[in-house]
């Protein structure tokens, strides 16, 4: 074989080998771009909003709930939660029902409604016995019977507050008060404002629920001494924990692992103490069946829920 022929053969083999190598590299490179499949699409953001309904005024809400958010964030990788307060129940409802929050802690009415707006229930506050309405009066008032409230003003945080408004109004209805005609209903925006209105004499009675009242006793004992719990309602399931349907289940499990074990650590117990709560616990849609029954009866017999 001539030198020219040998050179041609060697060159041809070189080109063929190079082509195979390049083709193989392209195939290997292409394999890195194969689509990945999972139950949920990957998150497109690294900050997720955690909304808490107006249990307190925004300043107090951050004092109580920011430590829990900080604690959860210490156990998350690649994503963080950011606490967001709302100035009123209506503002919170608008955010929740439009899918603004990624995680949220709504009241049971809002929890049930959230499942109609792209959320699922994964947990709740414990201590259901504390989720009841209480009606406060000044100790020096002349109010002894529920009928003594006829013609008077009663204040509440907001129309859609379940324990602090709807449950007390149901109690009044069951005891002969037409809440649409017999009394003046004053919605004042927060639990603390409701309590202060009865203390200041701007209302004959105030509705709230036990955790804000217990916290108020500690913060303002000189005021609380002038007020007493006159009546209380039976309980319902406590506030819920909801998450948007498109949040990956693996992340929900991480958050759940921290929240449902707060009572098992010293730091977690301090966080719960600020909330006047012993624990959080798992929950599902079925957990709130009794709430759905209550809401249906309330809307049919007392007033529309708005």
C-alpha positions in Angstrom: 0.0 0.0 0.0 1.3 3.4 -1.0 2.1 6.1 1.5 -0.7 8.2 0.1 -3.1 5.3 0.5 -2.1 4.6 4.1 -2.4 8.3 4.9 -5.9 8.3 3.4 -7.0 5.3 5.5 -5.6 6.7 8.7 -7.3 10.0 8.1 -10.6 8.3 7.3 -10.4 6.3 10.6 -9.5 9.4 12.5 -12.5 11.3 11.1 -14.9 8.4 11.8 -13.6 8.0 15.3 -14.0 11.7 16.0 -17.5 11.6 14.6 -18.4 8.7 17.0 -16.9 10.5 19.9 -18.8 13.7 19.1 -22.0 11.9 18.5 -21.6 10.1 21.8 -20.9 13.3 23.7 -24.0 14.9 22.1 -26.1 11.9 23.2 -24.7 12.2 26.7 -25.3 15.9 26.7 -28.8 15.5 25.5 -29.6 13.0 28.3 -29.0 15.8 30.9 -32.0 17.7 29.4 -34.5 14.9 29.7 -37.7 16.1 31.4 -38.1 15.4 35.1 -41.5 14.3 36.3 -43.0 14.8 39.8 -46.3 15.2 41.4 -45.9 19.0 41.6 -43.9 21.3 39.4 -40.6 22.6 40.9 -41.0 25.8 43.0 -40.3 29.0 41.1 -39.5 31.0 44.2 -37.5 30.7 47.3 -39.7 32.8 49.6 -43.1 31.4 50.5 -45.8 33.5 52.3 -47.2 32.2 55.5 -50.4 34.1 56.4 -52.1 34.1 59.8 -55.6 35.4 60.2 -56.1 38.5 62.5 -56.0 36.7 65.8 -54.3 39.8 67.1 -53.4 43.3 65.8 -50.4 43.0 63.3 -47.8 44.1 65.9 -48.9 41.5 68.4 -49.3 38.9 65.7 -45.6 39.2 64.7 -44.5 39.0 68.3 -46.4 35.8 68.7 -45.9 34.0 65.4 -42.6 35.2 64.0 -40.6 33.0 66.4 -42.4 29.9 65.0 -41.6 31.0 61.4 -37.9 31.6 62.3 -37.8 28.1 63.9 -39.3 26.4 60.9 -36.9 28.2 58.6 -34.0 26.8 60.5 -35.1 23.3 59.3 -35.7 24.1 55.7 -33.3 23.9 52.8 -33.5 26.1 49.7 -36.7 27.9 50.6 -37.9 30.1 53.5 -41.2 31.1 54.9 -42.1 34.8 55.4 -44.9 35.7 57.9 -47.5 38.1 56.6 -50.2 39.8 58.7 -53.4 41.4 57.4 -55.0 44.6 58.7 -58.5 43.0 58.9 -60.4 39.8 58.4 -61.8 41.0 55.0 -58.2 41.8 53.9 -57.0 38.3 55.0 -60.0 36.7 53.3 -59.3 38.5 50.0 -55.6 37.3 50.1 -56.5 33.7 51.1 -59.3 33.2 48.6 -57.2 34.7 45.7 -54.3 32.2 46.5 -51.9 34.9 47.7 -50.5 32.8 50.6 -48.6 29.6 50.1 -49.2 28.4 53.7 -51.8 29.9 56.0 -53.3 29.6 59.5 -57.0 30.5 59.0 -60.0 30.2 61.3 -62.2 27.2 60.7 -64.6 29.1 58.5 -61.8 30.3 56.4 -60.2 26.9 56.5 -63.3 25.3 55.0 -63.6 28.0 52.4 -59.9 27.8 51.4 -60.5 24.2 50.2 -62.7 25.8 47.5 -59.9 28.1 46.4 -56.9 25.9 45.7 -55.8 24.9 49.2 -55.7 21.6 51.1 -55.9 21.1 54.9 -52.8 19.4 56.5 -53.1 20.4 60.1 -54.7 22.5 62.8 -54.2 23.9 66.3 -54.8 21.5 69.1 -56.8 22.3 72.3 -60.2 22.2 70.6 -61.8 22.9 74.0 -60.4 26.4 73.8 -62.1 27.1 70.4 -65.3 28.5 71.8 -66.9 31.9 72.0 -67.0 33.9 75.2 -69.1 36.9 76.0 -67.6 39.5 78.3 -69.3 42.2 80.4 -68.1 44.8 82.9 -68.3 43.5 86.4 -70.2 46.6 87.5 -72.8 46.2 84.8 -76.4 45.3 85.5 -76.4 42.5 82.9 -77.5 39.2 84.4 -79.6 37.5 81.8 -79.1 37.2 78.0 -82.3 39.1 77.6 -80.7 42.1 79.4 -78.7 42.7 76.2 -81.8 43.6 74.1 -81.5 47.2 72.8 -77.8 47.3 73.6 -74.5 47.3 71.6 -72.4 44.2 71.4 -68.9 44.3 69.8 -67.0 41.6 67.9 -63.8 41.4 66.0 -65.3 40.8 62.5 -68.4 39.2 60.8 -66.4 36.2 59.7 -64.6 35.5 63.0 -66.0 32.1 63.9 -65.3 31.6 67.6 -65.3 35.3 68.5 -68.4 36.4 66.4 -70.5 33.7 64.8 -70.5 31.3 67.8 -71.5 34.0 70.3 -74.2 35.2 67.9 -75.5 31.7 67.6 -75.5 31.5 71.4 -77.5 34.7 71.6 -79.9 33.4 69.0 -80.4 30.2 70.9 -81.3 32.3 74.0 -83.9 34.4 72.4 -82.0 37.3 70.8 -82.6 38.3 67.2 -79.1 39.6 66.4 -80.5 41.4 63.3 -83.1 43.4 65.3 -82.7 43.1 69.0 -79.2 44.4 69.4 -76.6 46.7 67.6 -73.7 44.7 66.3 -70.4 46.6 66.3 -67.4 45.0 64.4 -64.2 46.6 65.7 -61.4 44.7 63.8 -59.5 42.8 66.5 -59.9 40.7 69.6 -58.1 43.3 71.7 -60.4 46.1 70.4 -63.4 44.1 71.3 -62.3 43.6 74.8 -61.3 47.3 75.2 -64.7 48.4 73.9 -66.6 46.7 76.7 -64.1 47.9 79.3 -64.4 51.5 78.1 -68.2 51.3 78.2 -68.7 51.7 74.4 -70.5 48.3 74.3 -72.6 46.5 76.9 -70.9 43.2 76.0 -67.9 42.0 73.9 -67.3 38.7 72.2 -63.9 37.1 71.8 -62.4 33.6 72.5 -60.2 32.2 75.2 -56.6 32.5 73.9 -56.8 36.3 73.2 -58.6 36.8 76.5 -56.0 34.8 78.5 -53.2 36.8 76.8 -55.0 40.1 77.6 -55.3 39.1 81.2 -51.4 38.8 81.3 -50.8 42.0 79.4 -53.4 44.3 80.9 -54.4 42.8 84.3 -55.6 46.1 85.6 -58.1 46.3 82.7 -59.1 42.6 82.8 -60.0 42.9 86.5 -62.9 45.1 85.6 -64.3 42.6 83.1 -65.7 39.1 83.4 -66.7 36.2 81.2 -70.5 36.0 81.5 -71.3 33.3 79.0 -69.4 30.8 76.8 -70.4 28.6 73.9 -69.7 24.9 73.2 -66.4 24.3 71.2 -65.7 23.4 67.6 -62.4 22.3 65.9 -59.7 24.8 66.3 -57.9 27.0 63.6 -56.6 25.1 60.6 -53.3 24.8 58.7 -53.7 25.0 54.9 -51.3 24.9 52.0 -51.7 25.6 48.3 -52.3 22.5 46.1 -49.2 23.2 44.0 -46.7 23.1 46.9 -44.6 19.9 46.8 -45.6 17.3 49.3 -42.0 16.9 50.4 -41.9 20.5 51.5 -45.3 20.2 53.3 -43.8 17.2 55.2 -40.8 19.2 56.3 -42.9 22.0 57.6 -45.3 19.5 59.3 -42.5 17.7 61.0 -41.4 20.9 62.7 -44.9 22.3 63.6 -46.3 19.0 64.9 -43.3 18.5 67.2 -43.0 22.0 68.7 -44.2 20.6 72.1 -41.3 18.2 72.2 -38.5 20.8 72.4 -37.8 23.5 74.9 -37.7 26.2 72.2 -40.9 24.9 70.7 -42.7 24.9 74.0 -41.8 28.6 74.5 -43.2 29.3 71.0 -46.5 27.6 71.9 -46.7 29.4 75.2 -46.9 32.7 73.3 -49.9 31.3 71.4 -51.7 30.1 74.5 -51.5 26.6 72.8 -50.3 23.2 73.8 -49.6 21.8 70.3 -50.4 21.6 66.6 -51.7 18.4 65.1 -52.5 16.7 61.7 -55.9 17.3 60.2 -57.9 16.7 57.0 -61.0 17.8 55.3 -63.1 15.5 57.4 -61.8 17.1 60.6 -64.0 20.1 59.8 -67.3 18.4 59.0 -68.8 19.7 62.2 -67.8 23.3 61.2 -69.6 22.9 57.9 -72.7 21.8 59.6 -72.5 24.8 62.0 -71.9 27.3 59.2 -74.9 25.9 57.2 -77.2 26.3 60.2 -75.9 29.7 61.1 -76.4 31.1 57.6 -79.9 29.7 57.4 -81.1 30.7 60.9 -79.1 33.7 62.1 -77.6 35.8 59.2 -75.7 35.5 55.9 -72.0 35.0 56.3 -70.1 37.7 54.4 
